[in-house]
Amino acid sequence: MGLSEAPGERDTQALLSRTQAMELRRRDYHVERPLLNQEQLEELGSRSPAQVTLQWRTWFRCSRARAQALLLQYLPVLAWLPQYSVRDWLLGDLLSGLSVAIMQLPQGLAYALLAGLPPVFGLYSSFYPVFVYFLFGTSRHISVGTFAVMSVMVGSVMESLAPDDAFLLGLNSTLDVAARDASRVQLASTLSVLVGLFQVGLGMVHFGFVVTYLSEPLVRAYTTAASVHVFVSQLKYVFGLHLSSRSGPLSLIYTVLEVCWKLPQMVVGTMVTAIVAGVVLVLVKLLNEKLRRHLPMPLPGELLTLIGATGISYGVGLKQAFGVDIVGKIPTGLVPPMAPRPQLFAKLLGNAFAIAVVGFAIAISLGKIFALRHGYRVYSNQELVALGLSNLLGGIFQCFPVSCSMSRSLVQESTGGNTQVAGAISSLFILIIIVKLGELFQDLPKAVLAAVVIVNLKGMVMQCTDVVSLWKANRMDLLIWVVTFVATILLNLDLGLAVAVVFSLMLVVVRTQMPHYSVLGQVPDTDIYRDVAEYSGAREVPGVKVFRSSVTVYFANAELYSDSLKQRCGVDVDYLLSQKKKLLRKQELKLKQLQKENKLPKQAAASKGTSVSINVNPTVMDIESNNDVEGSKAREASAGTELEDTGAWAPEDAKASDISSLKALGLPQPDFHTLILDLSSFSFVDTVCLKSLKNIFRDFREIEVEVYMAACHAPVITQLEDGHFFDASITKQHLFASVHDAVLFALQHRRSGPVNPVLVTKL
């Protein structure tokens, strides 16, 4: 019994055949519409100039609704706190706030040492700014407070403006620690106020987009290099060494060399303490990663290490027995506010701006990541204001500049934090520690704090793997990464950031100066035009060249655009123009000379009823006798008109047209009659671009090629109008809605003869 097709297979084949038939019928269509230049398009679409609304007018309008909107905009806590769900969110925020506070305690102490300040000021910087951000911030998950990169930038300023060498007493070179710390606290608080003023000011003028100039590779390379600075700055606490204060270019290299030179003088007890603390911290972090799914909150490795180290130091007497340096006296209670010193603003201006931009870049980057993950929105300008107020008010209460911590933010999110309440709870825990428990950590070894800092650098150090991924993905971003990293390592944090930003912006300019230029061809049976070098099926339209640039044309690449256009068209335009002018000049001189030499013979011949006809040729100049007096006068008048009157020309003046054409002059003619400029990639035009486009029209018309433009966006058209680009010679009839319209118009309206050079000269 033979096999037969199953019913399902027959149904499938029938369905496929019907589908194919429908597809064929669907393909059998054509669209008819008129060709539209810009004038026709504006008339058809009833184009009118867009109404310009002046934003400043709305700033001075006063109403109850506007006042309420402004209040909710600049004080977001009034918008979300009334809608706070105690039942759903409070427990998660409590656990999250406690976890973050446990991390903030050791990090605050450690990062204060990193900033060159007494440890207690790290606790102050973990309380005031956090509570201020609770009121003004829009991100629900970032943890504002001390951060390693910000601390090392502050420390660099302290080393530069208040070095240890400036506080030596007497001949025995004893360091006046109290005077040094007081001076540095004044500097740090003033710096924080100035950073806050920068951030608030930029946020009020809606300058939050400034962070867009710091690309992700730049920020990651900068934080990676900053982590190297942080690591090197902690070596003196790990080995118990006394190093010279250094700042400025190559300070990192000099510090490493000095550490190596003084390594034989290290305190063994200090190094052992740092190693043991570091090993314990690493083991606890590994354990947290293993048991992450089974633990409601991570094990507080830093806090347990600090408590254990403090107990061991107090019980064993590490300072007296082994010379291990300890934190020392930690005062309890809050300090009164202190006014900043405006006379220091001039010295701190550059560093304050760099710290303000870096701090905001880190905070807004993390804030947007968490907002995208949890489905809410972070407002960059308000974040700038919130961070600025945190630093401004914190500086008044003797805090140093703060930002957002990556590690604490991840803990705040992973432990169930839902809103900014978690940050407020963590700040209250820090307040309790400042008021009552701070003095318990007076015997804490500084080597343990150094170990906390170094272990927490893991995330930033791992960013070195970006080199491999960027090598595969984008070499330009890799170049930005390498330059930022090297400049920050060699030139210090402030100069490194400046070099990185300048190099990044210069690279953008360079990339616009090296765009992709292409000659477009038509894809068969479509109105789509693609680069003939990339699409083998695309074919150039005979007699028409379509040229496109991948970027807009402005002052930096306008000349390159013109040169590439002439090169891709396969015609040496400049050579043709120079040769044409040279031949026409020779022709005019010879004609004038002949007219001068034959003036008298002409008059004599005219009196005898004869005339002399002059036939000008670029290669042969001869004089023919002609008995037709009227014909001779007409030809002489025609020759004089075409050389002297550049404005008079009509299509019937064939002789005037032919006498100065490329063919008549013996010059090679282009193999195309029309050039179309695809302007679809233009986002703006400047005055240099306008002049370049006008020169392109003039030069190609001189070699008998008509020029059209196509696919121009409305803002660019407006800029062309404002720049008086359109005139009697270049009208909106030379601008088409699409490349295909321009090509069809060029083919339909191709002139039978060459473009009259006299008219071209006038245009």
Secondary structure, 3 states (H helix, E strand, C coil): CCCCCCHHHHHHHHHHHHHHHHHHHHHCCCCCCCCCEHHHHHHHHCCCCCCCCCHHHHHCCCCHHHHHHHHHHHCCHHHHHHHCCHHHHHHHHHHHHHHHHHHHHHHHHHHHHHCCCCCHHHHHCCCHHHHHHHHHCCCCCCEEECCHHHHHHHHHHHHHHCCHHHHEECCCCEECHHHHHHHHHHHHHHHHHHHHHHHHHHHHCCCHHHHHHCCHHHHHHHHHHHHHHHHHHCHHHHHCCCCCCCCCCCHHHHHHHHHHHCHHHCCHHHHHHHHHHHHHHHHHHHHHHHCCCCCCCCCCHHHHHHHHHHHHHHHHCHHHHHCCCECCCCCCCCCCCCCCCHHHHHHHHHHHHHHHHHHHHHHHHHHHHHHHHHCCCCCHHHHHHHHHHHHHHHHHCCCCCCEEEHHHHHHHHHCCCCCCHHHHHHHHHHHHHHHHHHHHHCCCEHHHHHHHHHHCCHHHHHHHHHHHHHHHHCHHHHHHHHHHHHHHHHHHHHHHHHHHHHHHHHHHHHHHHCCCEEEEEECCCCCCEEECCCCCCCECCCCEEEEEECCCCCCCCHHHHHHHHHHHCCCCHHHHHHHHHHHHHHHHHHHHHHHHHCHHHHHHHHHCCCEEEEECCCCCCEEEEECCHHHHHHHHHHHHHHHHCCCCCCCCCHHHHHHCCCCCCCCCCCCCCEEEEECCCCCCCCHHHHHHHHHHHHHHHHCCCEEEEECCCHHHHHHHHHCCCCCCCCCHHHEECCHHHHHHHHHHCCCCCCCCHHHHHHC
